[in-house]
Amino acid sequence: MSFADFEKNFQDKVDAEIKIEPRDWMPEAYRKTLVRQISQHAHSEIVGMLPEGNWITRAPSLRRKAILLAKVQDEAGHGLYLYSAAETLGVSREQMINDLHSGKAKYSSIFNYPTLTWADMGAIGWLVDGAAILNQVMLCRTSYGPYARAMVRICKEESFHQRQGFEILLTLSRGTDAQKAMCQDAINRWWWPSLMMFGPRDTESTNSDQSMKWKIKRKSNDELRQEFVDMCVQQVKVLGMTLPDPALRWNEARGHYDFGEIDWAEFWNVVKGNGPCNKQRLDARRKAWEEGEWVRKAAEAHANKRRTKAA
């Protein structure tokens, strides 16, 4: 068979909704796209633990502390599922982590913003995890089997995270004037970064068309962003709060809400590593990796000892 025949057979399987598995033939560009996307997703889960872990000791009640601990634990698990899925494509976990620490690999820009108040835990749950769910539900049907299967459990847990965040904001929105102001302030600060989570405009997204042809993704950045806006406009009414966008209004002709322009200069600045917490986040991950070296070595020695005994 020629290369063209292999490529045609691959695309025919994708078009027929047959999952691509690790031992199947795949174009090298498909493999590289998946490694980039899955590793970036894994890094985002791990780095995403940092802004929330910052509030575990300061949660306002034992109940809130237990819920936040469970959420951060979920995110660690998500990262491990995703690193494992990426490893099936022939890349080592150590290489992925080295790429993160060197700045070569990216993670979601949203996690480069600081968490200033307890209300931020609610805004992250409602807005950030809400945006993540829209992105990730479609990944349960992505064409690469190990990625799709990992996403099923991740999406179930992310829906819990979103409900937990909304419930925090709902409680604050029914509290004192100071609590209501804290709630609105958190929404104001996290709204635009949450819209940026969907990535650049479709016209500036270099990988989107090919990823959709390969069914790695099912909807474009702008389609998902519009769905998110339409959803949040309704949900914010329950909170009795507002979204910080004076251009937000219903467009009868389109059947969707119009919304203002994202600050794309800020978006690209954060993506390039110049956000408020970029350096802090990477420094924390490098420190954790270095200080955990003895644990990795001990685990490896224990595994080798068990293998020797079994032999």
C-alpha positions as a Python dict, from the first residue, in 0.01 Angstrom:
ca = {
    (1, 'M'): (0, 0, 0),
    (2, 'S'): (116, 352, -76),
    (3, 'F'): (123, 637, 174),
    (4, 'A'): (-185, 781, 3),
    (5, 'D'): (-370, 451, 61),
    (6, 'F'): (-282, 452, 431),
    (7, 'E'): (-393, 814, 458),
    (8, 'K'): (-722, 741, 282),
    (9, 'N'): (-794, 439, 503),
    (10, 'F'): (-721, 651, 810),
    (11, 'Q'): (-958, 929, 702),
    (12, 'D'): (-1226, 675, 607),
    (13, 'K'): (-1214, 534, 962),
    (14, 'V'): (-1239, 883, 1110),
    (15, 'D'): (-1533, 970, 884),
    (16, 'A'): (-1704, 645, 983),
    (17, 'E'): (-1668, 736, 1353),
    (18, 'I'): (-1433, 443, 1418),
    (19, 'K'): (-1189, 528, 1696),
    (20, 'I'): (-820, 547, 1616),
    (21, 'E'): (-623, 333, 1862),
    (22, 'P'): (-253, 353, 1960),
    (23, 'R'): (-139, 69, 1731),
    (24, 'D'): (-333, 194, 1429),
    (25, 'W'): (-155, 374, 1147),
    (26, 'M'): (-196, 750, 1174),
    (27, 'P'): (-42, 1051, 997),
    (28, 'E'): (253, 1195, 1187),
    (29, 'A'): (80, 1535, 1190),
    (30, 'Y'): (-224, 1375, 1360),
    (31, 'R'): (0, 1223, 1627),
    (32, 'K'): (183, 1551, 1686),
    (33, 'T'): (-145, 1745, 1708),
    (34, 'L'): (-277, 1503, 1968),
    (35, 'V'): (46, 1511, 2171),
    (36, 'R'): (32, 1891, 2175),
    (37, 'Q'): (-337, 1908, 2266),
    (38, 'I'): (-350, 1625, 2523),
    (39, 'S'): (-28, 1730, 2698),
    (40, 'Q'): (-148, 2093, 2709),
    (41, 'H'): (-475, 1970, 2856),
    (42, 'A'): (-287, 1763, 3118),
    (43, 'H'): (-61, 2056, 3208),
    (44, 'S'): (-369, 2277, 3249),
    (45, 'E'): (-523, 2035, 3499),
    (46, 'I'): (-203, 2021, 3705),
    (47, 'V'): (-127, 2394, 3696),
    (48, 'G'): (-498, 2461, 3760),
    (49, 'M'): (-457, 2308, 4107),
    (50, 'L'): (-237, 2601, 4214),
    (51, 'P'): (-481, 2897, 4224),
    (52, 'E'): (-741, 2684, 4406),
    (53, 'G'): (-498, 2510, 4640),
    (54, 'N'): (-412, 2860, 4756),
    (55, 'W'): (-756, 2879, 4924),
    (56, 'I'): (-783, 2535, 5090),
    (57, 'T'): (-652, 2657, 5425),
    (58, 'R'): (-866, 2972, 5405),
    (59, 'A'): (-1200, 2818, 5307),
    (60, 'P'): (-1478, 2969, 5523),
    (61, 'S'): (-1603, 2638, 5668),
    (62, 'L'): (-1505, 2274, 5708),
    (63, 'R'): (-1764, 2180, 5444),
    (64, 'R'): (-1615, 2424, 5193),
    (65, 'K'): (-1265, 2298, 5272),
    (66, 'A'): (-1365, 1934, 5211),
    (67, 'I'): (-1533, 2020, 4879),
    (68, 'L'): (-1238, 2225, 4758),
    (69, 'L'): (-995, 1947, 4859),
    (70, 'A'): (-1204, 1699, 4659),
    (71, 'K'): (-1202, 1928, 4358),
    (72, 'V'): (-824, 1979, 4363),
    (73, 'Q'): (-780, 1603, 4401),
    (74, 'D'): (-1002, 1550, 4095),
    (75, 'E'): (-783, 1784, 3893),
    (76, 'A'): (-470, 1589, 3988),
    (77, 'G'): (-646, 1274, 3867),
    (78, 'H'): (-746, 1439, 3541),
    (79, 'G'): (-385, 1532, 3476),
    (80, 'L'): (-274, 1172, 3534),
    (81, 'Y'): (-544, 1030, 3301),
    (82, 'L'): (-438, 1271, 3029),
    (83, 'Y'): (-63, 1215, 3067),
    (84, 'S'): (-137, 843, 3035),
    (85, 'A'): (-341, 902, 2719),
    (86, 'A'): (-59, 1109, 2568),
    (87, 'E'): (196, 838, 2652),
    (88, 'T'): (10, 598, 2420),
    (89, 'L'): (129, 823, 2136),
    (90, 'G'): (495, 750, 2208),
    (91, 'V'): (589, 1052, 2418),
    (92, 'S'): (723, 1006, 2771),
    (93, 'R'): (574, 1176, 3074),
    (94, 'E'): (918, 1311, 3166),
    (95, 'Q'): (949, 1475, 2824),
    (96, 'M'): (606, 1636, 2855),
    (97, 'I'): (688, 1773, 3199),
    (98, 'N'): (1029, 1898, 3082),
    (99, 'D'): (854, 2079, 2796),
    (100, 'L'): (619, 2243, 3047),
    (101, 'H'): (901, 2352, 3277),
    (102, 'S'): (1107, 2491, 2988),
    (103, 'G'): (814, 2693, 2858),
    (104, 'K'): (800, 2499, 2530),
    (105, 'A'): (461, 2346, 2616),
    (106, 'K'): (164, 2564, 2704),
    (107, 'Y'): (-126, 2533, 2945),
    (108, 'S'): (-456, 2721, 2962),
    (109, 'S'): (-395, 3094, 2995),
    (110, 'I'): (-678, 3121, 3250),
    (111, 'F'): (-456, 2984, 3526),
    (112, 'N'): (-220, 3279, 3501),
    (113, 'Y'): (-464, 3506, 3683),
    (114, 'P'): (-456, 3547, 4063),
    (115, 'T'): (-728, 3431, 4304),
    (116, 'L'): (-780, 3734, 4527),
    (117, 'T'): (-1092, 3643, 4728),
    (118, 'W'): (-1298, 3340, 4828),
    (119, 'A'): (-1552, 3442, 4562),
    (120, 'D'): (-1288, 3358, 4301),
    (121, 'M'): (-1336, 2990, 4391),
    (122, 'G'): (-1698, 3032, 4287),
    (123, 'A'): (-1617, 3221, 3968),
    (124, 'I'): (-1359, 2962, 3865),
    (125, 'G'): (-1608, 2681, 3924),
    (126, 'W'): (-1893, 2850, 3739),
    (127, 'L'): (-1709, 3027, 3456),
    (128, 'V'): (-1377, 2849, 3410),
    (129, 'D'): (-1507, 2496, 3463),
    (130, 'G'): (-1821, 2587, 3269),
    (131, 'A'): (-1608, 2688, 2972),
    (132, 'A'): (-1400, 2373, 3015),
    (133, 'I'): (-1710, 2154, 3005),
    (134, 'L'): (-1821, 2302, 2673),
    (135, 'N'): (-1476, 2232, 2533),
    (136, 'Q'): (-1450, 1886, 2682),
    (137, 'V'): (-1792, 1731, 2628),
    (138, 'M'): (-1721, 1720, 2255),
    (139, 'L'): (-1388, 1550, 2334),
    (140, 'C'): (-1579, 1246, 2463),
    (141, 'R'): (-1639, 1185, 2089),
    (142, 'T'): (-1290, 1277, 1971),
    (143, 'S'): (-1144, 1041, 1713),
    (144, 'Y'): (-855, 914, 1928),
    (145, 'G'): (-980, 634, 2152),
    (146, 'P'): (-766, 677, 2468),
    (147, 'Y'): (-838, 1051, 2478),
    (148, 'A'): (-1213, 1003, 2427),
    (149, 'R'): (-1234, 740, 2702),
    (150, 'A'): (-1038, 952, 2951),
    (151, 'M'): (-1275, 1244, 2888),
    (152, 'V'): (-1588, 1056, 2995),
    (153, 'R'): (-1496, 1051, 3363),
    (154, 'I'): (-1331, 1394, 3348),
    (155, 'C'): (-1650, 1554, 3217),
    (156, 'K'): (-1861, 1396, 3490),
    (157, 'E'): (-1630, 1539, 3754),
    (158, 'E'): (-1609, 1878, 3585),
    (159, 'S'): (-1988, 1909, 3603),
    (160, 'F'): (-1959, 1869, 3982),
    (161, 'H'): (-1694, 2143, 3985),
    (162, 'Q'): (-1920, 2381, 3795),
    (163, 'R'): (-2214, 2320, 4031),
    (164, 'Q'): (-1989, 2369, 4332),
    (165, 'G'): (-1869, 2705, 4196),
    (166, 'F'): (-2217, 2827, 4112),
    (167, 'E'): (-2338, 2732, 4461),
    (168, 'I'): (-2058, 2939, 4619),
    (169, 'L'): (-2161, 3243, 4415),
    (170, 'L'): (-2530, 3184, 4484),
    (171, 'T'): (-2464, 3181, 4859),
    (172, 'L'): (-2263, 3503, 4836),
    (173, 'S'): (-2527, 3667, 4615),
    (174, 'R'): (-2784, 3612, 4893),
    (175, 'G'): (-2557, 3738, 5169),
    (176, 'T'): (-2451, 4078, 5300),
    (177, 'D'): (-2380, 4378, 5082),
    (178, 'A'): (-2008, 4305, 5117),
    (179, 'Q'): (-2059, 3945, 5006),
    (180, 'K'): (-2268, 4054, 4707),
    (181, 'A'): (-1998, 4303, 4609),
    (182, 'M'): (-1734, 4028, 4638),
    (183, 'C'): (-1944, 3803, 4415),
    (184, 'Q'): (-1984, 4070, 4146),
    (185, 'D'): (-1615, 4162, 4161),
    (186, 'A'): (-1510, 3801, 4101),
    (187, 'I'): (-1746, 3772, 3802),
    (188, 'N'): (-1608, 4098, 3662),
    (189, 'R'): (-1249, 3978, 3684),
    (190, 'W'): (-1300, 3624, 3551),
    (191, 'W'): (-1551, 3687, 3271),
    (192, 'W'): (-1315, 3802, 2996),
    (193, 'P'): (-1035, 3553, 3076),
    (194, 'S'): (-1300, 3279, 3061),
    (195, 'L'): (-1400, 3388, 2709),
    (196, 'M'): (-1031, 3373, 2614),
    (197, 'M'): (-1022, 3006, 2717),
    (198, 'F'): (-1178, 2907, 2385),
    (199, 'G'): (-868, 3025, 2203),
    (200, 'P'): (-812, 3274, 1922),
    (201, 'R'): (-1071, 3371, 1663),
    (202, 'D'): (-1140, 3100, 1406),
    (203, 'T'): (-968, 3312, 1142),
    (204, 'E'): (-649, 3310, 1351),
    (205, 'S'): (-660, 2949, 1470),
    (206, 'T'): (-399, 2767, 1262),
    (207, 'N'): (-489, 2413, 1373),
    (208, 'S'): (-868, 2430, 1396),
    (209, 'D'): (-970, 2329, 1042),
    (210, 'Q'): (-742, 2025, 1031),
    (211, 'S'): (-842, 1916, 1381),
    (212, 'M'): (-1207, 1929, 1279),
    (213, 'K'): (-1137, 1726, 963),
    (214, 'W'): (-969, 1462, 1179),
    (215, 'K'): (-1255, 1494, 1431),
    (216, 'I'): (-1016, 1565, 1713),
    (217, 'K'): (-1252, 1854, 1784),
    (218, 'R'): (-1612, 1892, 1672),
    (219, 'K'): (-1683, 2263, 1702),
    (220, 'S'): (-1480, 2575, 1630),
    (221, 'N'): (-1349, 2820, 1891),
    (222, 'D'): (-1604, 3085, 1800),
    (223, 'E'): (-1897, 2841, 1804),
    (224, 'L'): (-1807, 2725, 2154),
    (225, 'R'): (-1752, 3082, 2276),
    (226, 'Q'): (-2098, 3181, 2152),
    (227, 'E'): (-2258, 2883, 2328),
    (228, 'F'): (-2084, 2984, 2649),
    (229, 'V'): (-2207, 3343, 2632),
    (230, 'D'): (-2565, 3234, 2560),
    (231, 'M'): (-2554, 2994, 2857),
    (232, 'C'): (-2402, 3239, 3107),
    (233, 'V'): (-2642, 3523, 3025),
    (234, 'Q'): (-2925, 3306, 3153),
    (235, 'Q'): (-2740, 3169, 3454),
    (236, 'V'): (-2619, 3507, 3582),
    (237, 'K'): (-2984, 3614, 3618),
    (238, 'V'): (-3027, 3348, 3887),
    (239, 'L'): (-2741, 3508, 4079),
    (240, 'G'): (-2892, 3855, 4046),
    (241, 'M'): (-2555, 3972, 3913),
    (242, 'T'): (-2443, 4116, 3580),
    (243, 'L'): (-2180, 4029, 3322),
    (244, 'P'): (-1922, 4306, 3265),
    (245, 'D'): (-2000, 4368, 2900),
    (246, 'P'): (-2200, 4679, 2796),
    (247, 'A'): (-2224, 4541, 2441),
    (248, 'L'): (-2412, 4229, 2555),
    (249, 'R'): (-2757, 4215, 2393),
    (250, 'W'): (-2992, 3967, 2226),
    (251, 'N'): (-2973, 3954, 1845),
    (252, 'E'): (-3309, 3832, 1713),
    (253, 'A'): (-3178, 3779, 1362),
    (254, 'R'): (-2892, 3556, 1474),
    (255, 'G'): (-3078, 3389, 1759),
    (256, 'H'): (-2779, 3452, 1984),
    (257, 'Y'): (-2640, 3719, 2215),
    (258, 'D'): (-2400, 3971, 2069),
    (259, 'F'): (-2106, 4048, 2294),
    (260, 'G'): (-1811, 4282, 2307),
    (261, 'E'): (-1463, 4238, 2167),
    (262, 'I'): (-1207, 4042, 2367),
    (263, 'D'): (-882, 4220, 2448),
    (264, 'W'): (-672, 4011, 2211),
    (265, 'A'): (-354, 4195, 2302),
    (266, 'E'): (-398, 4072, 2661),
    (267, 'F'): (-479, 3722, 2536),
    (268, 'W'): (-160, 3689, 2333),
    (269, 'N'): (47, 3854, 2606),
    (270, 'V'): (-64, 3590, 2858),
    (271, 'V'): (-20, 3305, 2607),
    (272, 'K'): (338, 3421, 2545),
    (273, 'G'): (416, 3396, 2916),
    (274, 'N'): (366, 3754, 3031),
    (275, 'G'): (48, 3717, 3238),
    (276, 'P'): (12, 3822, 3603),
    (277, 'C'): (110, 3479, 3740),
    (278, 'N'): (294, 3299, 3456),
    (279, 'K'): (632, 3303, 3630),
    (280, 'Q'): (483, 3215, 3968),
    (281, 'R'): (295, 2914, 3828),
    (282, 'L'): (596, 2767, 3646),
    (283, 'D'): (827, 2830, 3942),
    (284, 'A'): (582, 2638, 4165),
    (285, 'R'): (570, 2343, 3924),
    (286, 'R'): (949, 2329, 3885),
    (287, 'K'): (994, 2342, 4263),
    (288, 'A'): (742, 2060, 4315),
    (289, 'W'): (917, 1846, 4052),
    (290, 'E'): (1260, 1898, 4203),
    (291, 'E'): (1147, 1839, 4562),
    (292, 'G'): (955, 1527, 4458),
    (293, 'E'): (1254, 1359, 4294),
    (294, 'W'): (1326, 1144, 4601),
    (295, 'V'): (967, 1014, 4596),
    (296, 'R'): (998, 911, 4230),
    (297, 'K'): (1329, 737, 4297),
    (298, 'A'): (1189, 556, 4601),
    (299, 'A'): (884, 440, 4404),
    (300, 'E'): (1105, 318, 4120),
    (301, 'A'): (1333, 129, 4362),
    (302, 'H'): (1032, -33, 4529),
    (303, 'A'): (888, -138, 4192),
    (304, 'N'): (1222, -287, 4086),
    (305, 'K'): (1246, -478, 4415),
    (306, 'R'): (900, -627, 4366),
    (307, 'R'): (985, -729, 4009),
    (308, 'T'): (1303, -898, 4128),
    (309, 'K'): (1112, -1092, 4394),
    (310, 'A'): (845, -1196, 4147),
    (311, 'A'): (1109, -1328, 3908),
}
